[in-house]
Amino acid sequence: MPSVLHLDEVRDALSALFEARLDRDGPYGGYRGGPRKRADLYAACDVAWARALMGEDLKALPETQRREWIEHINSFAAWDNVTRSTDGSYFDSHGHSKLHANGMVIGALAVLGGKQKHPCRLYEPFDAPEKAGPWLETIDWVNQWSASHWFWGGMHCFSFSKRCPPGWLERVFGWLDAELDPATGWWRKGVPHADRHQPLGGSVHILPVYEHHGRAFPCPERVIDSVLALQLPNGQWLQRKDEFPLSYLELDALYAFAAMRTWAAAYRAADVRAAVERFADLAVAYWTHRREALFGMHLHHVLGAAGCFGLLGQLLPERFPASAPWTDIFSDKRFYDTAAVETFPASR
């Protein structure tokens, strides 16, 4: 009989970890990225995302805690003292691009009920319909796992901005649909990938724009075929030397399966379930016997693990029951409410 893991147990353990990582000498929301590490931007955002996807309403926090958390995140807003200006980006981005950090900040501030400190100018290279296609051409589609972060924290977030102009989204979807490989469901057709992980890791940063805007995705069956073919014999999707089975690529595969249910729910349903069950066995075994290793990682990895469990709860609810439903980092539109958090230049 398949093992069952109640997600309330996972939530309680992760909540205790977050409490232990809180910087007692700093503002509420100042979480330390790892044991004996300093409080950093991504840790503050990671915990906001994780607590929200596990079902907590962060807007119901005591007002002092909520405001301190928002102000702590905004303390990482970039500012040039020489030019007295900023592009609206956030520093201390854990090795990620400005646009990835932008996406993380938007998600965290959205669930906390906060605003970005400065107007964001990062959208300017693609903020008009005629700019969309040329900008998409600049993405490194060979190494799209990391390069697609530009889309996720850039175009996807901009699509929900009050600044997004009429006709812009149609231009974006037109380019994406035309450049999708109909044989695999991956981007970008005719462009080889640097390794086996790139198309899955890249595609999932783009797929949510289809889901969130109610746009039909052209090749759901091919995505299902491709994700099934990518699964390794051990049940994982990420090929690596260590045995950490709750990585972001595992989350990506689960999200791809979950998202494709919108457009092709019946296609190879038994194969998809079997693939998820194989991975679920790994996830439960890791949580049962080796979760202390996860607890020693940066909280960005912990967020990825929380997202994996959230998706397992959606795909296999009988094996991963919860007193309240979990979401995940891609399907939950609350994390992409750019209009609620963006600020604009003061009128003169």
C-alpha positions as CSV (number, residue, x, y, z in Angstrom):
1,M,0.0,0.0,0.0
2,P,1.5,3.4,-0.9
3,S,2.7,5.5,2.0
4,V,0.7,8.5,3.1
5,L,2.2,11.8,4.3
6,H,-0.1,14.3,5.8
7,L,0.9,17.8,4.7
8,D,0.0,19.2,8.1
9,E,3.1,17.4,9.4
10,V,5.2,19.0,6.7
11,R,3.7,22.4,7.3
12,D,4.4,22.2,11.1
13,A,8.0,21.1,10.5
14,L,8.7,23.8,8.0
15,S,7.0,26.4,10.2
16,A,9.3,25.4,13.1
17,L,12.3,25.7,10.7
18,F,11.2,29.2,9.7
19,E,10.8,30.2,13.3
20,A,14.3,29.0,14.1
21,R,15.7,31.0,11.1
22,L,14.1,34.2,12.2
23,D,16.8,36.8,13.1
24,R,15.9,37.7,16.7
25,D,17.9,40.9,16.6
26,G,16.3,42.2,13.4
27,P,12.9,43.1,12.1
28,Y,10.1,40.5,11.7
29,G,10.5,38.8,8.3
30,G,14.3,39.0,8.6
31,Y,15.0,35.3,8.0
32,R,18.5,33.9,7.8
33,G,19.2,32.0,4.6
34,G,21.0,29.1,6.3
35,P,22.3,28.1,9.7
36,R,24.7,30.8,11.0
37,K,24.0,32.9,7.9
38,R,22.8,36.5,7.7
39,A,19.3,37.5,6.9
40,D,19.0,38.1,3.2
41,L,16.4,39.2,0.6
42,Y,15.6,35.8,-0.8
43,A,15.1,34.2,2.6
44,A,12.6,36.9,3.4
45,C,10.8,36.3,0.1
46,D,11.1,32.5,0.3
47,V,9.3,32.3,3.6
48,A,6.5,34.6,2.5
49,W,5.9,32.4,-0.6
50,A,6.2,29.1,1.4
51,R,3.9,30.2,4.3
52,A,1.3,31.5,1.8
53,L,1.3,28.4,-0.4
54,M,0.9,26.2,2.7
55,G,-2.3,28.1,3.4
56,E,-1.4,30.9,5.8
57,D,-3.0,34.3,5.3
58,L,0.0,36.7,5.9
59,K,-2.2,39.7,5.6
60,A,-3.8,38.6,8.9
61,L,-0.5,38.9,10.8
62,P,-0.2,41.5,13.5
63,E,0.2,44.9,11.7
64,T,3.6,45.5,13.3
65,Q,5.0,42.2,12.0
66,R,3.5,42.6,8.5
67,R,4.9,46.1,8.2
68,E,8.3,45.1,9.4
69,W,8.5,42.2,6.9
70,I,7.5,44.5,4.0
71,E,10.0,47.2,5.1
72,H,12.8,44.6,5.5
73,I,12.2,43.4,1.9
74,N,12.2,46.9,0.6
75,S,15.5,47.6,2.4
76,F,17.1,45.7,-0.4
77,A,15.7,48.1,-3.1
78,A,18.5,49.4,-5.2
79,W,19.4,53.1,-5.1
80,D,22.2,55.0,-6.7
81,N,23.3,57.8,-4.4
82,V,25.3,59.5,-7.2
83,T,22.6,59.7,-9.8
84,R,19.8,59.8,-7.2
85,S,17.9,57.2,-9.3
86,T,17.1,53.5,-9.6
87,D,15.8,51.0,-12.1
88,G,13.5,49.6,-9.4
89,S,15.5,46.4,-9.0
90,Y,16.4,44.7,-5.8
91,F,19.9,43.6,-4.8
92,D,21.1,40.6,-2.8
93,S,19.5,38.3,-5.3
94,H,21.1,35.0,-4.4
95,G,22.9,34.8,-7.7
96,H,19.8,35.3,-9.8
97,S,19.0,38.0,-12.4
98,K,17.3,41.3,-11.6
99,L,14.1,40.1,-13.2
100,H,14.1,36.9,-11.1
101,A,14.5,39.0,-8.0
102,N,11.7,41.2,-9.2
103,G,9.4,38.2,-9.5
104,M,10.3,37.0,-6.0
105,V,9.7,40.5,-4.5
106,I,6.3,40.9,-6.3
107,G,5.1,37.5,-4.9
108,A,6.2,38.2,-1.4
109,L,4.8,41.7,-1.3
110,A,1.5,40.6,-2.9
111,V,0.8,38.1,-0.2
112,L,1.9,40.5,2.6
113,G,-0.1,43.4,1.2
114,G,2.9,45.6,0.5
115,K,4.2,47.9,-2.2
116,Q,7.5,48.0,-4.1
117,K,9.7,50.9,-2.9
118,H,10.4,52.4,-6.3
119,P,8.8,52.3,-9.8
120,C,10.1,49.4,-11.8
121,R,11.9,50.3,-15.0
122,L,13.0,46.7,-15.7
123,Y,10.0,46.3,-18.1
124,E,11.1,49.1,-20.4
125,P,12.9,46.9,-22.9
126,F,9.7,45.0,-23.7
127,D,6.8,47.2,-22.5
128,A,5.2,48.0,-25.9
129,P,3.7,45.5,-28.4
130,E,6.4,46.2,-31.0
131,K,9.1,45.5,-28.4
132,A,7.8,42.0,-27.4
133,G,9.1,39.9,-30.2
134,P,12.6,41.5,-30.5
135,W,13.1,41.1,-26.7
136,L,12.0,37.5,-26.7
137,E,14.7,36.9,-29.4
138,T,17.3,38.0,-26.9
139,I,16.6,35.2,-24.4
140,D,19.2,32.4,-24.4
141,W,17.0,29.5,-25.5
142,V,19.9,27.1,-25.5
143,N,20.3,27.7,-21.7
144,Q,16.7,28.5,-21.1
145,W,16.3,27.1,-17.6
146,S,18.0,30.2,-16.1
147,A,17.4,32.5,-19.0
148,S,13.6,32.0,-18.8
149,H,13.7,33.7,-15.4
150,W,13.7,36.9,-17.4
151,F,10.3,35.9,-18.8
152,W,8.9,34.8,-15.4
153,G,9.9,37.9,-13.4
154,G,9.7,40.1,-16.4
155,M,7.0,39.5,-19.1
156,H,4.8,37.4,-16.9
157,C,4.8,40.0,-14.1
158,F,4.4,42.8,-16.6
159,S,1.3,41.1,-18.0
160,F,-0.5,41.9,-14.8
161,S,0.8,45.4,-14.5
162,K,-1.5,48.5,-14.8
163,R,1.1,49.6,-17.4
164,C,0.5,46.6,-19.7
165,P,-0.9,48.2,-23.0
166,P,-3.6,46.8,-25.2
167,G,-2.4,44.3,-27.8
168,W,0.8,43.5,-25.9
169,L,-0.3,40.1,-24.6
170,E,-1.5,39.0,-28.0
171,R,1.9,39.8,-29.5
172,V,3.6,37.8,-26.8
173,F,1.3,34.8,-27.2
174,G,1.7,35.1,-31.0
175,W,5.5,34.8,-30.7
176,L,5.4,32.0,-28.2
177,D,2.9,29.9,-30.1
178,A,4.9,30.3,-33.4
179,E,8.1,29.3,-31.7
180,L,6.8,26.3,-29.8
181,D,8.1,23.0,-31.2
182,P,5.0,21.0,-32.1
183,A,7.0,17.7,-31.8
184,T,8.0,18.2,-28.2
185,G,5.9,21.0,-26.7
186,W,9.2,22.8,-25.8
187,W,10.7,26.1,-26.7
188,R,12.3,27.0,-28.9
189,K,11.9,25.0,-32.1
190,G,15.0,24.6,-34.1
191,V,17.3,25.6,-31.2
192,P,19.2,22.8,-29.5
193,H,19.3,22.7,-25.7
194,A,22.5,22.8,-23.7
195,D,21.4,19.7,-21.7
196,R,18.4,17.5,-21.0
197,H,17.2,19.8,-18.2
198,Q,16.9,23.0,-20.2
199,P,13.5,22.7,-21.9
200,L,11.6,21.6,-18.9
201,G,13.3,24.1,-16.5
202,G,12.7,26.8,-19.1
203,S,9.2,26.0,-20.2
204,V,7.6,26.1,-16.7
205,H,8.6,29.7,-16.3
206,I,6.5,30.5,-19.4
207,L,3.5,28.1,-19.0
208,P,1.9,30.0,-16.2
209,V,1.2,33.0,-18.5
210,Y,-1.1,30.6,-20.5
211,E,-2.8,29.3,-17.3
212,H,-3.2,32.7,-15.6
213,H,-4.6,34.4,-18.7
214,G,-6.9,31.6,-19.7
215,R,-5.1,31.1,-23.0
216,A,-5.2,27.6,-24.6
217,F,-1.8,26.0,-24.7
218,P,-1.1,24.6,-28.2
219,C,0.7,21.3,-27.4
220,P,-0.4,19.8,-24.1
221,E,-0.1,16.2,-25.2
222,R,3.5,16.7,-26.4
223,V,4.5,18.3,-23.1
224,I,3.1,15.3,-21.3
225,D,5.0,12.9,-23.6
226,S,8.2,14.9,-23.1
227,V,8.0,15.1,-19.3
228,L,7.3,11.4,-19.0
229,A,10.2,10.6,-21.3
230,L,12.5,12.8,-19.2
231,Q,11.8,10.9,-15.9
232,L,14.8,8.9,-14.8
233,P,14.6,5.3,-13.7
234,N,14.9,6.4,-10.0
235,G,11.8,8.6,-10.3
236,Q,13.6,11.9,-10.4
237,W,13.9,14.4,-13.3
238,L,17.1,16.1,-12.3
239,Q,20.2,14.1,-13.1
240,R,22.8,14.8,-10.5
241,K,25.2,13.0,-8.2
242,D,23.5,13.7,-4.9
243,E,20.2,12.2,-4.0
244,F,18.1,15.3,-3.2
245,P,14.8,14.5,-4.8
246,L,12.9,17.8,-4.0
247,S,14.7,20.1,-6.4
248,Y,13.1,22.8,-8.6
249,L,13.3,20.5,-11.6
250,E,11.1,18.0,-9.8
251,L,8.7,20.8,-9.0
252,D,8.8,21.8,-12.6
253,A,7.8,18.3,-13.8
254,L,5.0,18.1,-11.3
255,Y,3.7,21.6,-12.3
256,A,3.8,20.6,-16.0
257,F,1.6,17.6,-15.2
258,A,-0.7,19.7,-13.1
259,A,-1.0,22.5,-15.7
260,M,-1.6,20.1,-18.6
261,R,-4.7,18.8,-16.9
262,T,-6.4,22.0,-18.0
263,W,-6.0,21.2,-21.7
264,A,-5.5,17.4,-21.9
265,A,-6.7,15.9,-18.6
266,A,-7.4,12.4,-20.1
267,Y,-4.2,12.1,-22.2
268,R,-2.0,9.2,-20.8
269,A,-3.6,9.8,-17.4
270,A,-2.5,6.4,-16.1
271,D,1.1,7.0,-17.2
272,V,1.1,10.4,-15.6
273,R,-0.2,9.0,-12.3
274,A,2.4,6.2,-12.3
275,A,5.2,8.7,-12.9
276,V,3.9,10.9,-10.0
277,E,3.5,7.9,-7.7
278,R,7.1,6.9,-8.4
279,F,8.3,10.3,-7.5
280,A,6.0,10.4,-4.5
281,D,7.7,7.3,-3.1
282,L,11.0,9.1,-3.3
283,A,9.6,12.3,-1.7
284,V,8.1,10.5,1.3
285,A,11.2,8.4,1.9
286,Y,13.4,11.5,1.8
287,W,11.0,13.4,4.2
288,T,10.8,10.4,6.5
289,H,14.5,9.6,6.7
290,R,16.6,12.5,5.5
291,R,14.7,15.8,5.9
292,E,17.4,17.1,8.3
293,A,19.6,17.6,5.2
294,L,16.9,19.9,3.7
295,F,16.7,21.8,7.0
296,G,20.4,22.7,6.6
297,M,19.9,24.3,3.1
298,H,19.2,27.8,2.1
299,L,15.5,28.6,2.4
300,H,15.2,29.0,-1.4
301,H,15.6,25.2,-1.6
302,V,13.1,24.8,1.2
303,L,10.6,26.8,-0.9
304,G,11.2,24.5,-3.8
305,A,10.5,21.5,-1.5
306,A,7.3,23.1,-0.2
307,G,6.2,23.6,-3.8
308,C,6.9,19.9,-4.6
309,F,4.6,18.9,-1.7
310,G,2.0,21.4,-2.7
311,L,1.8,19.9,-6.2
312,L,1.8,16.3,-4.8
313,G,-1.2,17.3,-2.7
314,Q,-2.9,18.5,-5.9
315,L,-2.0,15.5,-8.0
316,L,-2.3,12.8,-5.3
317,P,-4.6,14.2,-2.6
318,E,-5.3,10.8,-1.1
319,R,-1.6,10.2,-0.4
320,F,-0.9,13.8,0.7
321,P,-4.0,15.0,2.6
322,A,-4.1,18.4,4.3
323,S,-6.5,20.2,6.6
324,A,-6.3,23.1,4.2
325,P,-5.3,22.9,0.5
326,W,-1.7,23.8,-0.5
327,T,-1.0,25.7,-3.7
328,D,2.4,26.0,-5.5
329,I,4.7,28.7,-6.8
330,F,3.5,28.6,-10.4
331,S,-0.3,28.1,-10.4
332,D,-1.1,30.5,-7.6
333,K,-2.0,33.8,-9.2
334,R,-1.7,35.7,-5.9
335,F,2.1,35.6,-6.4
336,Y,1.8,37.6,-9.6
337,D,-0.5,40.5,-8.6
338,T,1.8,43.1,-10.0
339,A,-0.9,45.8,-10.1
340,A,-1.4,45.5,-6.4
341,V,2.3,46.0,-5.5
342,E,3.7,48.3,-8.2
343,T,4.4,52.0,-7.6
344,F,4.5,54.8,-10.1
345,P,6.6,58.0,-10.3
346,A,5.2,60.9,-8.3
347,S,3.4,63.4,-10.6
348,R,5.0,66.7,-11.0
